Amino acid sequence: MQNTFSDLSKLAADIKQWGLELGFSQLGITDTNLSAAEPEYKEWLVKGFHGAMDYMAKHGDKRTRPAELVPGTVRVISVRMDYRPPNARNSDEVMLNGTQAFISRYALGRDYHKVMRNRLQKLCERISQEIGPFGFRVFTDSAPVMEVALAERSGLGWRGKHTLLLSRDAGSWFFLGEVYIDIPLPIDAPTSKHCGTCTACIDVCPTQAIVAPYEVDARRCISYLTIELKESIPEPLRPLIGNRVYGCDDCQLTCPWNKFAQITKEEDFHVRHGLDDVTLVELFAWDESTFKQKMTGSAIYRIGYSQWLRNIAVGLGNAPSSPEIISALESRQNDESALVKEHVEWALNRHKSAIPSAPYTAQ
């Protein structure tokens, strides 16, 4: 495109200010050069660490080459939006109480995809008001985009050993979003890494999914198992999931940098429906209409009712045995979903006998 705006430095500064006014916590700008990240990403795919997430291997090189995904792209605006909810029940307390359901903090409020995408679109509209039409496309964890690599190059933080982005000012409790643009704005400098010799995230992972610093085998990751995996959860991994029914925050909860995490200013990310303090039995009693009613507008909605029940059945199988829990499981022994029935049967067997789990080897 032909851009007549001469002061690109001022435009970049204005964009960052407009972004802050729209509720983003931080913005950075980088070019499209992800050549350093490409070999590592391809090796990760070759190892099969993406599991059943076939979409991670699609689109050829478009994920690591932004201008091939969106022709004309010369810059990427990366944004951060904090999501740590205020007044949420302490995560450690929830996980230590085996009868409670643990839900990842990011999913306690409204679906971030909608919130972020709407704000990014408004940011582009504001830019257009200033300079006229320009080429852009917004992304929020919804397309082949290397969001952590781009955010790192944009100066928003560094990639931690758990592979999430870390910020000295905000830890890791935030969402990332991107705008691919055709305006040659000045770029920001990347920040340095500050993990040092710390291996807290690696050491705490319940399933040892962080197989090496900066490398995660998704097939073992509880977030993958409870969200991305649509099929049966491998039996040896089920006991390790504990009461985590949607996602896992262990690697973030243990990270020293998260003592600097910011409380979100977005009401949309505040806890809804008491999901930070609810029992497994309560959630297991929801019928499908209740699930849809309460989870509409939540990131949880997209996994569907059967997968939701599958996850809770695993949590109940790991819970301290009680007549209430056994009764709840027995109420779904004849569930119409084969996926649910299988995990209910496993959970009931767990309460009937203590059988040692065999070591898990990903296929």
C-alpha positions in Angstrom: 0.0 0.0 0.0 1.0 3.6 -0.4 1.2 5.2 3.0 1.3 9.0 3.1 1.9 9.3 6.9 5.5 10.6 7.2 6.2 10.4 10.9 6.2 6.6 11.5 7.8 7.0 14.8 5.0 9.2 16.1 2.4 6.8 14.6 4.1 3.9 16.5 3.9 5.8 19.7 0.3 6.8 19.0 -0.6 3.2 18.3 0.8 2.1 21.7 -1.1 4.8 23.5 -4.4 3.9 21.7 -3.8 0.3 22.6 -3.4 1.2 26.3 -6.6 3.2 26.1 -8.4 0.2 24.7 -7.3 -1.9 27.7 -4.2 -3.6 26.5 -1.4 -3.8 29.1 1.5 -3.5 26.7 2.2 -3.2 23.0 5.4 -3.8 21.0 6.3 -3.8 17.3 8.5 -6.2 15.3 9.4 -7.2 11.8 8.4 -10.5 10.2 11.8 -12.3 10.6 11.2 -15.5 12.5 14.0 -17.4 10.9 15.6 -18.2 14.3 12.4 -19.9 15.5 11.7 -21.9 12.4 14.2 -24.8 12.8 13.2 -25.3 16.4 9.5 -25.4 15.6 10.0 -27.9 12.7 12.1 -30.1 15.0 9.3 -30.0 17.6 6.8 -31.2 15.0 9.1 -34.0 13.8 9.3 -35.3 17.4 5.5 -35.5 17.4 5.2 -33.3 20.4 2.1 -31.6 19.0 0.2 -34.8 19.5 -3.3 -34.7 17.9 -3.1 -31.0 17.2 -2.8 -31.6 13.4 -3.4 -27.9 12.8 0.0 -27.2 14.2 1.6 -28.9 11.2 -0.6 -27.4 8.5 -0.1 -24.3 6.4 3.5 -25.1 5.6 5.8 -22.3 6.4 3.0 -19.7 6.9 3.3 -20.0 10.7 6.9 -18.9 10.7 6.7 -16.5 7.8 4.0 -13.9 8.4 4.2 -12.4 4.9 3.2 -15.7 3.4 0.1 -16.0 5.6 -0.9 -12.4 4.9 0.8 -11.0 1.8 2.0 -7.5 2.2 2.8 -7.8 5.9 6.0 -6.0 6.9 5.3 -5.5 10.7 3.6 -7.2 13.5 2.0 -5.4 16.5 2.1 -7.7 19.5 -0.2 -6.9 22.5 -0.5 -8.2 26.0 -3.7 -8.2 28.1 -3.5 -9.3 31.8 -6.1 -11.8 33.0 -5.3 -12.5 36.6 -8.7 -12.2 38.2 -9.2 -10.4 41.5 -10.6 -12.2 44.5 -10.3 -15.6 43.0 -9.9 -18.5 45.4 -6.3 -19.5 46.0 -5.3 -22.0 43.4 -3.2 -24.1 45.7 -6.1 -24.4 48.1 -8.3 -25.7 45.3 -5.8 -28.3 44.1 -5.1 -29.5 47.6 -8.8 -30.2 48.1 -9.4 -33.3 46.0 -13.2 -32.8 46.0 -12.9 -29.4 44.4 -12.6 -28.8 40.6 -9.6 -26.8 39.4 -10.1 -24.7 36.3 -7.2 -22.8 34.8 -7.3 -19.1 35.8 -7.5 -17.9 32.2 -10.9 -19.7 31.8 -12.6 -18.4 34.9 -14.0 -15.4 33.1 -15.3 -14.8 29.6 -13.7 -16.2 26.4 -10.6 -14.1 25.8 -10.7 -14.8 22.0 -13.8 -12.6 21.7 -12.6 -9.9 24.0 -9.1 -9.6 22.5 -10.3 -9.8 18.9 -12.8 -7.0 19.4 -10.2 -4.7 21.0 -7.6 -5.5 18.2 -10.2 -4.6 15.6 -11.0 -1.3 17.4 -7.3 -0.5 17.5 -7.1 -1.0 13.7 -10.1 1.2 13.2 -8.4 3.9 15.3 -5.3 3.6 13.1 -7.4 3.9 10.0 -9.1 7.0 11.3 -5.7 8.6 11.6 -4.0 7.5 8.3 -6.8 6.1 6.1 -7.1 2.6 4.8 -4.3 0.2 5.3 -3.7 -3.6 5.2 -4.1 -5.6 8.4 -5.3 -8.8 9.9 -5.9 -9.4 13.6 -5.1 -12.7 15.5 -5.9 -14.1 18.9 -4.7 -17.7 19.2 -6.8 -18.5 16.2 -4.5 -18.9 13.2 -1.0 -20.2 12.3 0.9 -17.5 14.2 4.0 -17.8 16.4 2.7 -15.5 19.0 5.3 -16.1 21.7 8.2 -15.7 19.2 6.6 -12.5 17.9 5.9 -11.1 21.3 9.5 -11.9 22.4 10.9 -10.1 19.3 8.5 -7.2 20.1 10.1 -6.7 23.5 7.1 -7.8 25.5 9.1 -10.4 27.4 11.1 -13.5 27.0 10.2 -17.2 26.4 10.4 -19.0 29.7 11.5 -22.6 30.1 7.8 -23.6 30.2 7.6 -22.0 26.7 5.2 -19.3 27.8 6.1 -15.6 27.6 7.4 -14.0 30.8 7.6 -10.4 31.7 9.5 -8.8 34.6 6.6 -6.5 35.2 3.7 -9.0 34.8 4.9 -12.6 35.1 2.9 -14.8 32.7 -0.7 -14.3 33.6 -1.7 -12.6 30.3 -3.1 -13.2 26.8 -1.3 -12.3 23.6 -2.7 -11.0 20.4 -1.3 -9.8 17.1 -2.0 -7.4 14.2 -0.2 -8.1 10.9 0.2 -4.7 9.1 1.6 -3.4 5.9 3.0 -0.2 7.5 6.9 -0.1 8.0 6.8 1.1 11.6 10.0 1.3 13.6 10.5 -1.9 15.6 11.2 -2.4 19.3 14.2 -4.2 20.7 13.8 -7.6 22.3 14.4 -7.9 26.0 16.9 -10.2 27.6 16.0 -13.6 29.3 15.8 -13.7 33.1 15.1 -17.4 34.0 18.8 -18.0 34.9 19.3 -21.4 36.5 15.8 -21.7 37.8 14.0 -24.9 36.9 10.9 -24.5 39.1 8.4 -25.0 36.2 10.2 -28.1 35.0 10.4 -29.6 38.4 6.7 -29.0 39.4 5.0 -30.3 36.2 2.8 -33.2 37.3 3.3 -35.2 34.1 6.9 -34.1 33.3 5.6 -32.5 30.1 8.5 -30.0 30.0 11.0 -32.5 28.7 13.8 -30.0 28.4 14.2 -26.2 29.0 12.0 -24.4 26.4 10.5 -27.7 25.1 7.1 -29.2 26.0 5.7 -32.5 24.9 2.1 -31.6 24.5 1.0 -35.2 24.7 1.8 -35.2 28.4 0.6 -31.7 29.2 -2.6 -31.5 31.3 -3.8 -28.5 29.3 -3.5 -30.5 26.1 -5.1 -33.6 27.7 -8.1 -31.7 29.1 -8.7 -29.2 26.3 -7.1 -30.2 23.0 -7.3 -34.0 23.1 -10.8 -35.0 22.0 -10.3 -38.7 22.6 -9.7 -40.9 25.5 -7.0 -39.7 28.0 -4.2 -42.2 28.3 -4.8 -44.2 31.4 -1.3 -43.9 33.0 -1.7 -40.1 32.9 -5.2 -39.9 34.4 -4.0 -40.2 38.1 -1.5 -37.4 37.5 -4.2 -35.0 36.4 -5.6 -34.8 39.9 -8.7 -32.5 40.1 -7.6 -30.3 37.1 -10.7 -30.5 34.9 -9.8 -27.7 32.5 -6.2 -26.8 31.9 -3.3 -26.6 34.3 -1.4 -23.7 35.9 1.2 -25.4 37.9 4.2 -24.2 35.8 2.9 -20.6 36.2 1.9 -20.9 39.9 5.5 -21.9 40.8 7.2 -19.3 38.7 9.0 -16.6 40.8 8.2 -13.9 38.2 4.5 -14.3 38.8 4.8 -12.5 42.1 4.8 -9.4 39.8 1.6 -10.5 38.0 -0.9 -7.7 37.5 -4.6 -8.0 38.5 -6.7 -7.6 35.4 -8.6 -4.4 34.7 -11.0 -6.3 32.5 -14.3 -7.2 34.1 -14.8 -9.8 31.4 -11.9 -11.8 33.0 -13.4 -11.8 36.5 -14.6 -15.1 37.9 -18.0 -16.2 36.6 -20.5 -18.7 38.1 -18.2 -19.4 41.1 -15.9 -21.5 39.0 -13.0 -20.9 41.3 -14.8 -22.6 44.2 -17.0 -25.4 43.0 -16.9 -29.2 43.7 -16.5 -31.9 41.1 -19.8 -33.4 42.2 -21.6 -30.1 41.5 -20.2 -29.8 38.0 -20.8 -33.5 37.2 -24.5 -33.0 38.0 -24.9 -30.4 35.3 -27.1 -31.6 32.4 -26.1 -30.4 28.9 -28.5 -27.4 28.9 -27.0 -26.2 32.2 -23.5 -26.6 30.7 -24.4 -24.6 27.6 -26.2 -21.9 29.7 -23.3 -21.4 32.1 -20.5 -21.9 29.6 -21.8 -19.8 26.8 -19.2 -17.0 26.4 -16.5 -19.0 28.1 -13.5 -20.7 26.6 -14.7 -23.9 28.2 -17.7 -24.0 25.9 -15.6 -25.1 22.9 -14.6 -28.5 24.4 -18.2 -29.6 24.5 -20.3 -31.3 27.1 -18.9 -34.9 26.7 -15.3 -33.8 27.0 -16.2 -31.7 30.0 -17.8 -34.8 31.7 -14.8 -36.9 30.7 -12.5 -34.5 32.5 -14.6 -34.4 35.6 -14.9 -38.1 35.7 -11.1 -38.3 35.9 -11.1 -35.8 38.7 -13.7 -37.8 40.6 -11.6 -40.9 40.0 -8.7 -39.1 41.7 -10.8 -37.7 44.5 -10.9 -39.1 48.1 -13.4 -41.9 48.1 -16.9 -41.1 49.5 -20.4 -42.3 49.0 -21.3 -39.0 47.4 -18.5 -39.3 44.8 -19.3 -43.0 44.0 -23.0 -42.2 43.7 -22.2 -39.3 41.3 -20.1 -41.6 39.1 -22.7 -44.4 39.2 -25.3 -41.9 38.0 -23.4 -41.7 34.6 -22.4 -45.4 34.2 -24.9 -45.6 31.3 -24.1 -42.2 29.8 -24.9 -42.1 26.1 -21.3 -41.0 25.4 -18.9 -43.9 25.1 -16.1 -41.4 26.0 -17.8 -40.5 29.3 -18.7 -44.1 30.1 -15.1 -45.3 29.7 -13.8 -42.6 32.0 -16.6 -43.2 34.6 -15.8 -46.9 34.6 -12.1 -46.1 35.2 -13.0 -43.8 38.0 -15.2 -46.3 39.7 -12.5 -48.9 39.5 -10.1 -46.5 41.1 -12.4 -46.3 44.1 -12.8 -50.1 44.3 -9.1 -50.9 44.1 -5.7 -49.2 44.4 -3.9 -50.4 41.3 -0.4 -48.9 40.8 -0.1 -46.9 37.5 2.4 -48.0 34.9 4.9 -45.4 33.6 3.5 -43.5 30.5 5.3 -43.5 27.2 3.8 -41.2 24.5 3.1 -42.9 21.2 
